[in-house]
Amino acid sequence: MNATFRHDLLQLNELLSQTAAYAGGFLSRINELKVSLPVPAFPATVLPEKGMGAAAALEHFDNRFGDYLTGNAGPRYFGFVTGGVTPAALAGDWLASTIDMNPADKSAVSFHIETETLDLLKQLFGLPEEFLGCFVSGATMSNFTGLAAARQWLGRQQGVDVDTAGAGALKDVKVLAATPHSSIAKALSMLGLGRNALVKLPTLPEREAVDINALKAWIAAHPGEPFIYVASAGTVNTVDFDDIAAIAELKKEHAFWLHVDAAFGGFAAASPRYKHLLRGWEAADSVTIDAHKWLNVPYDAAMIFTRHPLLQLAVFQNAGAAYLGDPSQHFNYINYAPENSRRLRSLPAWFSLKAYGAEGYRDMVEENIRLAQQLGERIRKSERFRLLAPVRLCVVCFTLSHEKRMLAEHVQLFLQKLNMRGVVYVTPTQYQGLPALRAALVNWRTTDQDIDKVMDELETVAAEIAHLSAILENN
């Protein structure tokens, strides 16, 4: 054994204590850490011939990068849809790395941890027991996996086995949606169906949800044509929901695959107050839900749930690998999702679900929604901002109350100043043709005090922009 390996092995307990102390110190400051920082151009580094050892590497990491670590998992990071990490999930994640088990190994307990966790998640979401669940890396791969099964189904409708003949054997593929996430088009590109297969339907007035009459009209204009419909269960700008129940009713009379993209909106199911938004999703063919969003487990983790495991098996099976056995006879997660070997993503979720239970997640979801509504109401009352849409769940979509001709420039400047200050992080977007801002609240740490800080910061930066604008206009 190399001498440096041997030294680290002998000092392992001390190293783990040092690492835990470093991590604990970071987490003790996370509520006050800046959520964004300018990062310098780090000078190139050279691979050393002789290693420095793990303790020295930890010190070197701190010296090189420590000053630039930000509170992305903290209570005021409202960018994208970014959860935090619960204490229990952190413990599970550390153990997942420690035991380093591949859940594809059916002879190990890791396989049973994975299965149990997926069962717990189906209970949390109220999904049918017969749904097959699989862990994947994120919502993009979850959408990819669901649409891959949908592609296989579409081929069967046309008398083609896509898994053997390829996507080129399909004819006139149509994937319908009203306000799809960008990962849907990306998945279609990766699947060989092409971004042009996506047909965007009209939405309801002042909404991001599909106009059901537009969907009915498209079906009437294409009688008997099988297609894929991607339902939004939480759009990224306003967390709007398609009427999934109405779409499910259409499935009784028309041939189409219903994929529900519920990356973070699916967590509405954890709350008796909001689960009605998902009414009908039990009739879906596939469902995407992200774990490193509102479940608040570390990156990367998401789930795909489907009611057609045989179609998944046709796409993802490791056929011909003698050492893995017959995929159709010996269930293994590697035959139902893109990855073969991977880390035990389920363990952080298992820890968090067991630690906090249905009540814990219900409380967190409802608290985040309450805080988002509070933020939205304060923005609505502010003279410096304009609330662009009702706060339906956990995202606040708003813009500056400036003239439209200068709005894009002012929003960009606002974001630059806001991010430089680092108290809160929000992301830019476009909503109904307007340059806009969005704040997504899905972190278990966020409190009323954070909303006060955020609102003060938004008002301060908006005042600076208004002052600067007045000076420029006067000159």
Number of C-alpha atoms within 10 A of each C-alpha: 6 6 10 14 13 12 13 15 13 11 13 14 11 13 17 13 11 15 15 12 12 15 11 12 11 16 16 11 13 20 18 15 20 23 26 20 16 10 10 7 6 8 6 5 6 6 6 7 6 7 12 12 14 19 17 12 12 17 13 13 11 14 10 11 11 13 10 14 16 19 25 20 22 25 25 31 30 26 20 18 22 21 29 26 25 23 16 20 25 20 15 23 24 13 15 19 13 9 11 13 18 18 26 23 16 14 9 12 12 23 19 15 17 23 17 14 22 23 16 18 20 17 15 19 18 14 18 15 11 12 21 20 26 20 30 25 19 22 27 21 24 30 30 26 29 27 29 27 29 25 29 23 23 25 22 14 16 15 11 18 20 22 19 10 11 14 19 9 13 20 12 10 20 17 25 20 24 25 24 21 20 10 16 22 21 16 22 21 15 13 17 14 23 15 16 12 17 21 14 14 18 18 19 15 9 9 17 25 26 25 17 20 13 15 21 13 10 13 18 12 10 11 10 12 16 21 22 22 22 25 27 28 29 31 23 24 26 25 25 24 22 28 20 24 18 12 21 19 12 16 15 10 9 16 17 23 23 25 26 28 30 24 30 26 27 22 26 25 21 22 19 10 11 18 16 12 21 24 15 15 25 18 21 23 20 28 31 29 29 28 29 25 28 28 29 27 30 21 17 16 25 25 26 28 27 23 19 17 17 15 21 26 22 21 22 22 23 18 14 10 10 9 6 14 14 14 21 13 7 11 14 21 26 21 23 27 25 20 15 16 13 15 17 25 29 29 26 28 29 22 21 23 21 14 14 15 13 18 13 15 21 19 15 22 25 20 20 24 23 17 21 23 19 17 21 25 15 15 23 17 11 15 10 17 18 18 21 23 20 18 22 17 24 29 32 30 27 27 25 25 16 16 9 12 8 10 17 18 11 23 21 15 15 21 19 12 15 20 19 16 17 20 21 27 24 20 17 19 17 15 18 10 7 14 19 23 24 25 26 28 31 31 27 23 19 21 14 14 10 17 19 14 13 19 17 12 17 19 16 13 18 23 14 13 18 17 11 12 15 11 10 9 7 6 6
